[in-house]
Amino acid sequence: MERERRSLAQLIRRKHEIDSYSMVEVILAHEDISQVFVDIDSFEFVGRALNESIKQIIETKADTEVEKQSLEEKRIEEIELRQIQELQKRRIEEREKEKATLLRVTKGEEDGYQKVLKAQEKDAAQIRAALFSLRDTAAIPFGKALELAERAYEKTGVRPAFLLGIIAEESNLGENIGTGTWTVDMHPTRDRPVFREITARLGLDPDRMPVSKKPWYGWGGAMGPAQFIPSTWILFEDKVSALTGHNPPNPWDTEDAFMASALLLKDNGAAKGTYSAERLAALRYLAGWKNATKPAYAFYGDDVMALAEKYQGMIDALR
């Protein structure tokens, strides 16, 4: 582009010189009429070269924009992968720590190991009372979370244990949850005006509502347990309102957040109920449809399904 700019500058200067002469002056400046036509051809060549140079710059700029977009997508993907890797590391550490503790208690005896595992199993009352963590919202008893998940299942067909797995996994991702400021971290044209409308309808002070902080590669501003950005939340508002009876629905309300997550997961194919369909829906929830099948994101899907299995066991115990 720099080379084309230099060429363009020369052509513009030459064009200016040419334009400063009238056709009469050009003719009178030569004794030989054939030289006049040579000059006219030269003038036309300069004009064509000028147009070609401008065209080349436009094409180069377009190619550069495509490359910039591609690099931005790669940077976003790298950040997401680092988050997944960090979560995977924490999961491994948790499991190793639990195993080490059990082995230390039992002194490595398999029978004792199994006895400790059985002793850790909770009864129905303990399961219901266990706290279920949520993003940007106070934790609720597992029994309440299950009630909301089952209500969402009745409306969307998304399995309760799977929905709980998604929400639990999302609670473990991200280091900047709830620490953002809407006037700083939200997209200025796409999300801020919508966020102002959402909070106004709910009678909430936008400056007091928690939103996610923006990462270095893009914008934040995600709201509530389901972590919807404002411009996405409004796409589901009417559906959520029709199913929960809340008008308007509140992204920080646990019931509305569960229903919104279930609706999005349904759109992602989770209502089919098979392992593969749910796992793919989880990956789409994280990375979108375009990146869902990339091997690098596989851990997220596996982890969600492991959590879903855990919660299914708790649900079965309650039943």
Backbone torsions as a table, in degrees:
resi	resn	phi	psi	omega
1	MET	NA	-36.9	177.9
2	GLU	-63.3	-40.2	178.2
3	ARG	-62.7	-42.9	179.0
4	GLU	-66.4	-35.3	178.1
5	ARG	-63.5	-43.1	178.7
6	ARG	-63.0	-42.9	178.3
7	SER	-62.8	-42.2	-179.3
8	LEU	-63.4	-40.7	179.7
9	ALA	-61.4	-42.6	178.8
10	GLN	-64.4	-42.7	-179.2
11	LEU	-64.6	-39.6	-179.9
12	ILE	-66.0	-41.8	177.4
13	ARG	-61.1	-43.2	179.5
14	ARG	-64.9	-41.0	178.9
15	LYS	-62.7	-38.9	179.4
16	HIS	-64.3	-40.7	178.0
17	GLU	-62.4	-43.5	-179.6
18	ILE	-63.5	-44.7	-177.0
19	ASP	-67.2	-16.6	-178.9
20	SER	-77.5	-10.1	178.7
21	TYR	-108.0	139.5	173.1
22	SER	-84.8	163.6	-179.6
23	MET	-62.1	-34.7	178.3
24	VAL	-63.2	-42.5	179.8
25	GLU	-64.4	-37.5	179.2
26	VAL	-64.2	-44.1	-178.7
27	ILE	-65.7	-45.5	-177.7
28	LEU	-68.1	-20.1	-177.6
29	ALA	-76.5	-10.9	-177.1
30	HIS	-124.7	140.5	174.7
31	GLU	-81.6	-33.1	-178.3
32	ASP	-94.4	119.9	-178.8
33	ILE	-64.0	-29.5	179.3
34	SER	-63.5	-33.2	178.6
35	GLN	-67.2	-30.8	176.9
36	VAL	-60.3	-46.4	-179.7
37	PHE	-66.6	-33.2	175.8
38	VAL	-61.6	-44.6	179.7
39	ASP	-64.6	-39.8	178.5
40	ILE	-61.6	-42.8	176.5
41	ASP	-60.8	-39.8	179.2
42	SER	-63.2	-42.1	179.2
43	PHE	-61.5	-43.4	179.8
44	GLU	-64.3	-37.8	178.7
45	PHE	-62.7	-42.3	178.4
46	VAL	-60.5	-41.7	179.0
47	GLY	-62.8	-44.1	179.0
48	ARG	-65.1	-41.3	179.7
49	ALA	-63.2	-37.1	178.4
50	LEU	-62.8	-46.5	178.4
51	ASN	-62.9	-40.4	-179.5
52	GLU	-65.7	-39.6	179.6
53	SER	-65.1	-42.6	177.6
54	ILE	-62.4	-43.4	178.4
55	LYS	-60.2	-41.8	-179.1
56	GLN	-64.3	-40.8	178.8
57	ILE	-64.2	-42.6	179.0
58	ILE	-61.5	-44.2	179.9
59	GLU	-65.7	-42.0	179.1
60	THR	-63.6	-41.5	178.6
61	LYS	-62.8	-41.3	178.5
62	ALA	-63.3	-43.9	178.1
63	ASP	-61.6	-40.1	180.0
64	THR	-63.6	-40.6	179.2
65	GLU	-63.2	-39.6	177.4
66	VAL	-61.7	-44.3	179.3
67	GLU	-63.9	-40.9	179.0
68	LYS	-61.7	-41.9	179.1
69	GLN	-64.0	-40.8	178.8
70	SER	-63.0	-43.7	178.8
71	LEU	-64.7	-38.2	178.6
72	GLU	-63.1	-42.1	178.2
73	GLU	-63.0	-39.4	178.8
74	LYS	-65.5	-39.5	178.9
75	ARG	-64.6	-42.1	178.6
76	ILE	-62.3	-42.9	179.9
77	GLU	-63.1	-38.6	179.5
78	GLU	-63.8	-40.6	178.7
79	ILE	-64.2	-44.8	178.8
80	GLU	-60.2	-41.9	-179.8
81	LEU	-65.9	-37.2	178.1
82	ARG	-65.3	-37.4	176.9
83	GLN	-62.6	-44.0	-179.8
84	ILE	-64.2	-42.5	179.9
85	GLN	-62.6	-39.0	178.3
86	GLU	-65.8	-41.0	177.7
87	LEU	-64.9	-41.8	178.5
88	GLN	-61.4	-42.0	178.4
89	LYS	-61.0	-43.6	179.2
90	ARG	-64.1	-39.4	178.9
91	ARG	-61.5	-45.6	-179.5
92	ILE	-62.3	-43.4	179.8
93	GLU	-63.0	-40.2	178.4
94	GLU	-62.4	-44.5	-178.1
95	ARG	-67.5	-41.1	178.9
96	GLU	-65.2	-40.0	179.2
97	LYS	-64.0	-43.6	178.8
98	GLU	-62.7	-43.9	-179.8
99	LYS	-64.4	-42.3	-180.0
100	ALA	-62.3	-40.8	179.3
101	THR	-63.1	-45.7	-179.6
102	LEU	-64.3	-41.9	-179.9
103	LEU	-66.4	-34.9	178.4
104	ARG	-67.3	-40.2	179.3
105	VAL	-65.5	-40.3	-175.0
106	THR	-94.4	-3.5	-178.8
107	LYS	57.8	36.5	173.3
108	GLY	80.2	4.9	-178.6
109	GLU	-83.7	125.3	-176.8
110	GLU	-61.5	-41.2	179.7
111	ASP	-61.4	-43.2	179.0
112	GLY	-66.0	-36.2	178.9
113	TYR	-59.7	-46.5	-179.5
114	GLN	-66.2	-36.3	179.1
115	LYS	-65.1	-40.4	178.9
116	VAL	-66.2	-41.0	177.9
117	LEU	-59.1	-45.5	179.9
118	LYS	-65.0	-36.0	179.9
119	ALA	-67.1	-25.2	-179.4
120	GLN	-80.5	-13.2	-179.9
121	GLU	-65.4	133.2	-175.4
122	LYS	-96.0	150.0	176.0
123	ASP	-81.9	176.0	-173.3
124	ALA	-59.7	-40.5	-178.5
125	ALA	-64.5	-41.3	178.9
126	GLN	-65.6	-38.6	179.5
127	ILE	-63.0	-46.3	-179.1
128	ARG	-62.7	-34.6	-176.0
129	ALA	-82.8	-17.9	-178.1
130	ALA	-60.1	138.8	-177.5
131	LEU	-78.8	139.4	177.9
132	PHE	-110.6	117.3	-174.5
133	SER	-74.5	145.2	178.7
134	LEU	-135.6	151.6	176.9
135	ARG	-78.8	133.5	174.3
136	ASP	58.5	17.5	-179.3
137	THR	-147.2	147.2	-179.5
138	ALA	-61.3	144.6	178.1
139	ALA	-61.7	149.6	179.7
140	ILE	-124.0	158.2	176.7
141	PRO	-59.3	146.5	-179.7
142	PHE	-58.0	-36.8	179.0
143	GLY	-59.0	-38.5	178.2
144	LYS	-70.3	-42.1	178.6
145	ALA	-60.7	-42.3	179.3
146	LEU	-64.4	-39.7	178.3
147	GLU	-59.8	-43.9	179.4
148	LEU	-67.5	-38.8	179.6
149	ALA	-66.7	-37.9	179.1
150	GLU	-69.9	-34.6	177.0
151	ARG	-65.7	-40.2	177.7
152	ALA	-66.8	-35.4	178.4
153	TYR	-62.4	-40.6	179.6
154	GLU	-61.3	-30.9	-176.3
155	LYS	-93.1	-27.4	-172.3
156	THR	-121.9	-19.6	-177.1
157	GLY	82.0	6.7	178.0
158	VAL	-83.6	124.5	-174.6
159	ARG	-56.9	131.5	-177.8
160	PRO	-55.5	-45.4	-177.9
161	ALA	-62.7	-36.8	179.0
162	PHE	-68.6	-43.0	177.9
163	LEU	-60.9	-42.5	177.9
164	LEU	-63.9	-36.7	177.9
165	GLY	-63.1	-42.6	178.6
166	ILE	-62.3	-49.0	-176.5
167	ILE	-66.0	-38.5	177.3
168	ALA	-65.2	-41.0	179.5
169	GLU	-64.7	-43.2	178.9
170	GLU	-63.3	-30.6	178.6
171	SER	-67.6	-22.1	-178.9
172	ASN	-92.8	-10.2	-177.5
173	LEU	-96.1	143.4	172.1
174	GLY	92.0	137.4	-180.0
175	GLU	-102.9	-10.0	-173.5
176	ASN	-113.6	26.7	-176.0
177	ILE	-65.6	128.0	171.1
178	GLY	72.9	4.9	-176.6
179	THR	-104.7	7.2	-176.7
180	GLY	-87.1	169.9	176.2
181	THR	-124.1	128.5	-171.4
182	TRP	-62.2	-31.5	-179.0
183	THR	-76.7	-12.2	-178.4
184	VAL	-112.2	-42.8	-168.6
185	ASP	-95.8	-15.3	179.3
186	MET	-87.9	152.3	174.2
187	HIS	-60.3	126.9	-171.0
188	PRO	-64.1	-34.6	-177.3
189	THR	-104.2	-33.1	-176.0
190	ARG	-78.6	-40.5	-168.7
191	ASP	-116.1	-34.9	-174.7
192	ARG	-60.8	-47.5	178.8
193	PRO	-60.9	-38.1	179.7
194	VAL	-67.7	-41.1	178.8
195	PHE	-61.1	-40.7	178.7
196	ARG	-62.7	-39.3	178.2
197	GLU	-66.8	-43.5	-178.4
198	ILE	-60.6	-49.7	-178.5
199	THR	-67.2	-34.8	179.0
200	ALA	-64.9	-43.3	178.7
201	ARG	-62.9	-32.5	-179.1
202	LEU	-87.7	-5.4	-178.1
203	GLY	70.1	31.5	-177.0
204	LEU	-108.2	150.0	175.6
205	ASP	-81.4	114.5	-176.9
206	PRO	-60.2	-28.5	-178.6
207	ASP	-72.7	-15.2	-178.0
208	ARG	-103.6	-5.6	-175.6
209	MET	-89.6	131.9	-177.9
210	PRO	-73.0	135.9	174.5
211	VAL	-138.5	161.2	-178.9
212	SER	-74.6	145.1	178.3
213	LYS	-76.9	145.8	-178.8
214	LYS	-73.6	139.1	173.5
215	PRO	-76.9	173.8	-177.1
216	TRP	-66.1	-22.3	-172.2
217	TYR	-96.8	-4.2	-176.4
218	GLY	-169.2	-146.3	-175.6
219	TRP	-111.7	152.0	176.4
220	GLY	-107.9	-139.5	177.0
221	GLY	92.6	17.6	178.3
222	ALA	-73.5	146.1	-170.2
223	MET	-117.7	137.7	166.6
224	GLY	67.7	-174.6	-176.8
225	PRO	-57.9	-33.3	-178.5
226	ALA	-85.5	-10.6	177.5
227	GLN	53.5	51.6	173.9
228	PHE	-88.9	137.0	169.8
229	ILE	-77.5	153.2	-174.4
230	PRO	-52.9	-44.0	-176.4
231	SER	-67.7	-21.4	174.7
232	THR	-87.5	-38.7	-179.0
233	TRP	-56.6	-42.2	-176.6
234	ILE	-66.1	-20.4	176.9
235	LEU	-70.2	-22.7	-177.6
236	PHE	-108.3	-5.0	-174.0
237	GLU	-54.7	-49.8	-176.3
238	ASP	-63.5	-41.4	179.8
239	LYS	-65.7	-44.5	179.4
240	VAL	-62.4	-43.9	-179.8
241	SER	-61.2	-41.4	-179.2
242	ALA	-65.9	-30.9	-176.0
243	LEU	-90.5	-30.2	-178.5
244	THR	-100.7	-18.5	-177.5
245	GLY	81.7	4.6	179.1
246	HIS	-91.0	122.4	-177.6
247	ASN	-134.0	104.5	2.6
248	PRO	-83.7	158.1	175.2
249	PRO	-72.5	157.1	-174.3
250	ASN	-118.9	118.5	-178.6
251	PRO	-63.7	-19.1	178.1
252	TRP	-93.1	-6.3	176.2
253	ASP	-80.4	131.4	-174.0
254	THR	-60.8	-44.5	-178.4
255	GLU	-63.9	-45.0	179.2
256	ASP	-64.4	-39.1	-179.8
257	ALA	-65.4	-43.7	178.1
258	PHE	-60.4	-43.8	-177.5
259	MET	-66.6	-40.6	179.1
260	ALA	-63.3	-42.7	178.0
261	SER	-61.8	-43.1	-179.8
262	ALA	-63.9	-39.6	178.6
263	LEU	-63.4	-43.2	178.7
264	LEU	-65.5	-41.1	178.8
265	LEU	-65.7	-35.9	176.1
266	LYS	-62.3	-45.1	177.2
267	ASP	-60.3	-28.8	179.5
268	ASN	-83.1	-1.6	175.8
269	GLY	100.0	7.8	-174.5
270	ALA	-70.4	-23.5	-175.9
271	ALA	-66.0	-12.5	175.9
272	LYS	-64.0	-27.3	172.4
273	GLY	82.5	-6.5	179.2
274	THR	-80.5	160.9	179.9
275	TYR	-58.6	-48.2	-176.4
276	SER	-65.6	-38.9	-179.4
277	ALA	-67.1	-42.0	179.5
278	GLU	-67.1	-43.0	-179.9
279	ARG	-62.1	-43.1	178.7
280	LEU	-65.0	-39.5	178.3
281	ALA	-62.6	-37.8	177.6
282	ALA	-63.6	-44.1	179.8
283	LEU	-64.9	-37.0	176.7
284	ARG	-67.8	-33.4	178.1
285	TYR	-62.4	-37.8	-179.8
286	LEU	-81.0	-53.9	-165.8
287	ALA	-111.5	-1.1	-176.4
288	GLY	82.3	169.5	-175.4
289	TRP	-67.7	-33.4	-175.6
290	LYS	-65.5	-40.9	-173.6
291	ASN	-101.4	0.0	-171.8
292	ALA	-61.5	-30.0	-176.0
293	THR	-94.1	4.1	179.3
294	LYS	-71.9	132.6	-177.9
295	PRO	-57.1	-29.6	-176.1
296	ALA	-62.5	-24.3	-177.9
297	TYR	-94.1	2.0	-171.7
298	ALA	-57.2	-36.2	-176.3
299	PHE	-58.6	-39.7	-178.4
300	TYR	-59.0	-48.4	179.4
301	GLY	-61.7	-42.0	179.6
302	ASP	-63.9	-41.4	-177.9
303	ASP	-67.1	-41.5	177.7
304	VAL	-61.1	-43.0	-179.1
305	MET	-67.8	-32.8	176.0
306	ALA	-66.7	-41.1	176.6
307	LEU	-65.0	-40.6	178.5
308	ALA	-60.7	-39.5	178.4
309	GLU	-65.0	-41.4	178.3
310	LYS	-60.1	-47.7	-178.7
311	TYR	-69.5	-30.7	176.5
312	GLN	-64.3	-37.9	176.2
313	GLY	-62.7	-40.6	178.3
314	MET	-66.4	-39.6	179.0
315	ILE	-64.8	-43.6	178.8
316	ASP	-61.0	-39.0	178.8
317	ALA	-63.1	-38.9	179.0
318	LEU	-66.8	-34.2	-177.5
319	ARG	-79.5	NA	NA
